[in-house]
């Protein structure tokens, strides 16, 4: 009986020791390991940042989330993670109460429009790390044949399409449309729509439109806003006039790339991340350009998907000393500062196939031009869906509503 009792005590002691060991390991992980979260970044971007973190020689543990749920449903407190990589927009805004201010030393080396891009309620909460601006890809030989340069105003943009059509010997419907966008791709379509809204109706109209979109169960208020309705009518008019193909809303990004190889488009509207996937021969046939605005426009905002780094306000754990907590805090701050250095920017931008935020990074001429165009704007903002909607399902529904509205307007 005594032996049995001693055995039971031994088992209990072992179980307690195991539990304490597990508990210590748990808190030790929190104390010594940088916990990194990725939200709504593609695989290439996550891999690029992870590879960069590996080179820094830090111990880190990564969690990767897609946008199937709002970020606020996945991260509810500041003690879960130390660092977050996310795109500027509504989900990033939801983290404002639990993140620290942006790293000042990192921001100071960035151009002004980039420096102030990642903010919520005028508070700078994130450090921009990589950029994916929406752009125009202008076919060099086509513009040469038209004896025109790249458009400097919205009026010149439409005039280029008119001249291309007027010089075509084939009738409408058989001649390739001068404008092209992968309308079947939700991200391309929403950025295109947002860009046209800003360029034709103004930066203030885009900002007000986003406010109408925020928190809606349906999109009726957004589309009843007159500047938004005007943008729908304009794209429908482009389709009716032959500037855009009648099938452009069904065009995939892969089909767009194939059409570019066949030299069929005068101007392709697409994000940099698409341009970066083109083979060098095709890319060299196009000049990277910005979306021109109306001649009378006094304020311009660039539509940009901005990948940012945020630092959580992590409280000291019970098993941490004040020195340990400060060391971890400082290590994350140092990582963010390092992420925008010219050396890190060169690697990150090339690996992620995006545009660096640091103008001193080594980059291709098109990437340098893309950054210069962004910096020439008064501000850079996410597209309407990124700015207001928090799940990929809502964004998909929004893109579908854009298609529905344009088709209906083009049929009238």
VOGU-3710 file (C-alpha; in Angstrom, 3 decimals, decimal comma):
1> xxxxxxxxxx> 0,000/0,000/0,000  2,848/2,325/0,949  4,672/1,586/-2,310  1,496/2,329/-4,274  1,107/5,655/-2,482  4,726/6,604/-3,154  4,301/5,740/-6,839  1,227/7,966/-7,046  3,135/10,853/-5,470  5,982/10,335/-7,924
11> xxxxxxxxxx> 3,562/10,476/-10,881  2,018/13,681/-9,554  5,433/15,276/-9,024  6,488/14,342/-12,570  3,237/15,758/-13,981  3,687/19,005/-12,054  7,283/19,318/-13,214  6,219/18,694/-16,804  3,509/21,349/-16,527  5,954/23,835/-15,044
21> xxxxxxxxxx> 8,447/23,030/-17,786  5,812/23,626/-20,458  4,747/26,854/-18,767  8,341/28,030/-18,572  8,911/27,155/-22,221  5,767/29,100/-23,156  6,842/32,242/-21,332  10,436/31,776/-22,404  9,253/31,805/-26,002  7,400/35,025/-25,346
31> xxxxxxxxxx> 10,459/36,478/-23,636  13,183/35,551/-26,117  11,455/35,101/-29,471  10,061/37,845/-31,685  6,512/36,869/-32,612  5,753/38,080/-36,132  2,299/38,152/-37,735  1,631/38,503/-41,474  -1,837/39,548/-42,615  -3,214/39,599/-46,167
41> xxxxxxxxxx> 0,158/39,455/-47,921  0,768/37,094/-50,828  3,150/34,141/-50,631  5,952/35,928/-52,461  5,815/38,863/-50,043  5,713/36,646/-46,944  8,632/34,591/-48,264  10,669/37,716/-49,031  10,186/39,216/-45,564  10,772/35,845/-43,870
51> xxxxxxxxxx> 14,023/35,368/-45,786  15,126/38,831/-44,736  14,302/38,044/-41,083  16,319/34,811/-41,354  19,344/36,822/-42,471  19,019/39,110/-39,459  19,839/36,145/-37,222  16,991/36,712/-34,770  14,818/34,063/-33,225  11,282/34,569/-34,450
61> xxxxxxxxxx> 8,034/32,692/-34,786  5,688/33,578/-37,652  1,912/33,384/-37,980  0,402/33,942/-41,420  -3,227/35,049/-41,762  -5,288/35,641/-44,882  -8,213/38,052/-45,105  -10,961/35,445/-44,660  -11,623/37,095/-41,288  -11,118/40,703/-40,154
71> xxxxxxxxxx> -7,791/41,172/-38,414  -9,579/42,370/-35,266  -11,124/38,893/-34,960  -7,671/37,289/-35,062  -5,658/39,708/-32,936  -7,564/41,173/-30,027  -4,771/42,145/-27,650  -1,265/43,545/-27,726  0,289/40,568/-25,912  -0,236/38,069/-28,755
81> xxxxxxxxxx> 2,454/39,340/-31,166  5,392/41,714/-31,209  5,408/42,748/-34,867  2,917/42,851/-37,734  3,375/43,122/-41,494  0,160/44,285/-43,149  -1,162/46,478/-45,956  -2,405/49,966/-45,202  -6,202/50,055/-44,923  -9,183/49,245/-42,731
91> xxxxxxxxxx> -7,649/46,172/-41,085  -4,511/48,085/-40,187  -6,658/50,892/-38,759  -8,326/48,408/-36,412  -4,969/47,805/-34,706  -4,530/51,461/-33,685  -5,416/50,976/-29,980  -2,806/48,252/-29,435  0,204/49,353/-31,495  2,984/51,815/-30,824
101> xxxxxxxxxx> 3,645/54,945/-32,844  5,662/54,464/-36,025  9,438/54,280/-35,679  10,533/57,915/-36,085  14,132/57,140/-37,014  12,903/54,935/-39,866  10,387/57,469/-41,157  12,907/60,274/-41,310  14,843/58,711/-44,193  11,718/58,220/-46,359
111> xxxxxxxxxx> 10,273/60,696/-48,897  7,421/62,765/-47,440  4,382/61,188/-49,156  5,686/57,735/-48,199  6,602/58,836/-44,673  3,075/60,005/-43,811  1,172/57,310/-45,695  0,528/54,827/-42,897  -1,640/56,731/-40,475  -4,976/56,430/-38,701
121> xxxxxxxxxx> -6,814/59,504/-37,441  -3,646/61,522/-38,157  -1,534/59,246/-35,989  1,423/57,555/-37,684  1,136/53,943/-36,578  3,196/52,033/-39,129  6,425/52,222/-41,094  6,063/51,734/-44,872  8,335/48,933/-46,087  7,270/48,129/-49,673
131> xxxxxxxxxx> 4,982/49,719/-52,272  2,684/48,340/-54,962  1,473/51,423/-56,872  -1,234/51,279/-59,522  0,189/52,453/-62,832  -0,190/52,867/-66,565  1,945/50,715/-68,855  2,320/52,632/-72,128  3,340/50,767/-75,273  6,441/52,559/-76,591
141> xxxxxxxxxx> 6,140/51,738/-80,307  2,388/52,477/-80,347  2,902/55,951/-78,920  5,703/56,512/-81,427  3,369/55,593/-84,304  0,807/58,052/-82,967  3,555/60,683/-82,703  2,482/61,227/-79,093  4,188/61,189/-75,720  2,732/59,649/-72,563
151> xxxxxxxxxx> -0,401/61,497/-71,348  0,088/64,356/-68,915  -3,631/64,917/-68,267  -6,824/62,897/-68,211  -7,898/64,685/-71,373  -4,698/63,578/-73,153  -5,303/60,025/-71,943  -8,684/59,890/-73,677  -7,308/61,689/-76,732  -4,641/58,984/-77,138
161> xxxxxxxxxx> -7,345/56,314/-77,253  -9,354/58,319/-79,798  -6,338/58,777/-82,062  -5,457/55,097/-81,847  -8,978/54,143/-82,925  -9,166/56,782/-85,661  -5,935/55,534/-87,227  -7,029/51,921/-87,243  -8,010/50,551/-90,643  -10,243/47,924/-89,091
171> xxxxxxxxxx> -13,702/48,515/-87,686  -14,576/48,597/-84,014  -14,974/45,102/-82,547  -12,180/43,596/-84,624  -9,535/46,183/-83,795  -7,818/45,714/-80,419  -9,076/48,184/-77,837  -6,450/50,807/-76,947  -7,048/50,439/-73,201  -6,708/47,190/-71,285
181> xxxxxxxxxx> -7,285/46,101/-67,683  -7,714/42,625/-66,189  -11,310/43,263/-65,131  -11,814/39,669/-63,996  -9,141/40,175/-61,337  -10,753/41,794/-58,282  -7,587/43,604/-57,209  -6,890/45,017/-60,662  -10,496/46,110/-61,154  -10,911/47,821/-57,773
191> xxxxxxxxxx> -7,603/49,665/-58,083  -8,495/50,707/-61,661  -11,919/51,957/-60,575  -10,421/53,829/-57,599  -7,757/55,366/-59,822  -10,261/56,549/-62,435  -12,494/57,962/-59,684  -9,560/59,927/-58,230  -8,209/61,092/-61,600  -11,517/62,173/-63,139
201> xxxxxxxxxx> -13,475/63,306/-60,080  -10,715/64,368/-57,691  -8,898/63,185/-54,574  -11,534/64,634/-52,245  -14,262/62,713/-54,084  -12,377/59,439/-53,575  -11,938/60,145/-49,866  -15,624/60,950/-49,428  -16,628/57,874/-51,414  -14,577/55,628/-49,110
211> xxxxxxxxxx> -16,442/57,082/-46,133  -19,733/56,040/-47,758  -18,367/52,531/-48,279  -17,148/52,082/-44,718  -19,281/49,671/-42,681  -22,048/49,182/-45,235  -24,006/45,959/-45,495  -24,652/46,741/-49,156  -23,003/49,208/-51,511  -26,034/51,296/-52,546
221> xxxxxxxxxx> -24,977/54,490/-50,755  -21,504/54,289/-52,265  -22,764/53,881/-55,831  -25,442/56,566/-55,437  -22,712/59,117/-54,610  -22,527/61,265/-57,758  -18,729/61,119/-58,353  -18,844/57,307/-58,018  -21,754/57,122/-60,445  -19,790/59,375/-62,824
231> xxxxxxxxxx> -16,818/56,992/-62,671  -19,107/54,049/-63,494  -20,572/55,973/-66,436  -17,108/56,944/-67,669  -15,854/53,353/-67,751  -19,075/52,262/-69,447  -18,582/55,074/-71,976  -14,997/53,929/-72,603  -16,378/50,499/-73,342  -19,092/51,829/-75,676
241> xxxxxxxxxx> -16,595/54,023/-77,533  -14,236/51,094/-77,998  -11,523/52,369/-75,648  -12,037/49,175/-73,630  -13,014/45,817/-75,084  -16,616/44,710/-74,598  -15,151/41,687/-72,787  -12,665/43,545/-70,593  -14,517/42,693/-67,369  -13,878/39,010/-68,129
251> xxxxxxxxxx> -10,188/39,468/-68,898  -7,752/37,713/-66,537  -4,274/38,934/-65,638  -2,756/35,999/-67,537  -4,712/36,927/-70,673  -3,617/40,541/-70,221  0,037/39,499/-70,161  -0,479/37,439/-73,329  -2,128/40,394/-75,064  0,782/42,621/-74,080
261> xxxxxxxxxx> 3,163/40,157/-75,724  1,044/40,355/-78,872  1,377/44,168/-78,875  -2,383/44,698/-78,886  -2,814/47,391/-76,219  -1,816/51,041/-76,253  -2,132/51,391/-72,457  -2,491/48,700/-69,789  -3,824/49,699/-66,367  -2,282/47,455/-63,709
271> xxxxxxxxxx> -0,514/47,357/-60,341  3,263/47,189/-60,137  3,030/43,638/-58,766  1,646/42,590/-62,173  4,339/44,481/-64,080  6,985/42,775/-61,958  5,840/39,335/-63,145  6,285/40,130/-66,849  9,300/38,736/-68,614  11,973/41,308/-69,350
281> xxxxxxxxxx> 11,331/41,439/-73,087  7,644/42,330/-72,648  8,319/44,763/-69,819  10,885/46,620/-71,933  8,228/47,312/-74,580  6,279/49,445/-72,102  6,970/52,689/-70,296  5,801/52,782/-66,697  3,623/55,869/-66,211  1,310/57,450/-63,654
291> xxxxxxxxxx> -2,447/57,965/-63,865  -2,858/61,545/-65,126  -5,554/63,745/-63,622  -7,753/66,454/-65,002  -5,848/69,538/-66,080  -7,596/71,595/-63,399  -6,761/69,159/-60,570  -4,879/70,860/-57,749  -4,549/67,843/-55,439  -3,504/64,344/-56,464
301> xxxxxxxxxx> -3,364/61,112/-54,533  -1,659/57,964/-55,818  -3,428/54,617/-55,414  -0,854/52,415/-53,690  -0,952/49,147/-51,772  1,532/49,840/-48,990  3,103/47,012/-47,000  3,868/48,354/-43,528  5,538/47,155/-40,329  3,743/47,775/-37,026
311> xxxxxxxxxx> 4,963/47,198/-33,488  2,574/46,109/-30,746  2,525/47,727/-27,310  3,415/44,477/-25,571  3,200/44,613/-21,750  5,957/43,009/-19,683  5,118/39,382/-18,869  5,224/38,026/-15,320  8,382/36,037/-16,064  10,224/38,915/-17,732
321> xxxxxxxxxx> 12,553/41,320/-16,025  12,310/44,978/-16,969  15,639/44,619/-18,781  14,368/41,645/-20,820  11,215/43,494/-21,803  13,208/46,545/-22,874  15,677/44,415/-24,837  12,872/42,776/-26,808  11,186/46,105/-27,449  14,446/47,578/-28,704
331> xxxxxxxxxx> 15,138/44,566/-30,935  11,808/45,015/-32,741  12,425/48,744/-33,134  15,858/47,981/-34,567  14,334/45,511/-37,034  11,892/48,127/-38,292  14,673/50,684/-38,697  16,767/48,116/-40,545  13,870/47,207/-42,858  14,057/50,608/-44,558
341> xxxxxxxxxx> 17,843/50,780/-44,863  19,106/50,882/-48,441  20,677/47,410/-48,193  17,553/45,754/-46,767  15,322/47,636/-49,186  17,332/46,370/-52,140  16,842/42,773/-51,051  13,224/43,085/-49,933  12,016/44,886/-53,057  13,753/42,492/-55,430
351> xxxxxxxxxx> 12,546/39,389/-53,577  8,967/40,602/-53,125  8,853/42,098/-56,650  7,612/45,408/-55,250  8,882/48,991/-55,151  11,290/50,048/-52,374  10,365/52,931/-50,073  13,967/54,081/-49,770  15,124/56,017/-52,868  18,736/55,003/-52,133
361> xxxxxxxxxx> 18,017/51,295/-52,617  19,413/49,626/-55,712  16,492/49,096/-58,074  15,546/48,951/-61,732  14,811/52,149/-63,629  11,051/51,386/-63,738  11,002/50,846/-59,948  12,820/54,138/-59,420  10,321/55,848/-61,729  7,402/54,280/-59,861
371> xxxxxxxxxx> 8,720/55,660/-56,565  9,264/59,105/-58,114  5,679/59,178/-59,424  4,331/58,244/-55,995  6,453/60,926/-54,361  5,199/63,541/-56,848  1,644/63,070/-55,557  0,280/64,964/-52,572  -0,485/61,705/-50,796  -0,724/57,948/-51,325
381> xxxxxxxxxx> -3,822/55,993/-50,359  -5,083/52,408/-50,664  -7,834/51,536/-53,117  -11,427/51,954/-51,954  -11,896/48,327/-50,870  -8,584/48,116/-49,027  -9,416/51,374/-47,269  -12,901/50,392/-46,101  -13,574/46,645/-46,274  -12,039/44,057/-43,948
391> xxxxxxxxxx> -12,513/40,642/-45,597  -11,759/39,185/-49,002  -15,406/38,107/-49,366  -16,565/41,706/-48,978  -13,959/42,869/-51,466  -15,055/40,195/-53,936  -18,687/41,276/-53,538  -17,655/44,893/-54,073  -15,755/44,014/-57,263  -18,764/42,076/-58,528
401> xxxxxxxxxx> -20,996/45,092/-57,887  -18,616/47,297/-59,893  -18,875/44,860/-62,813  -22,658/44,750/-62,524  -22,949/48,550/-62,539  -20,620/49,038/-65,500  -22,349/46,343/-67,550  -25,735/47,901/-66,851  -24,492/51,382/-67,802  -22,829/50,099/-70,982
411> xx> -26,044/48,378/-72,033  -28,061/51,600/-71,894
//
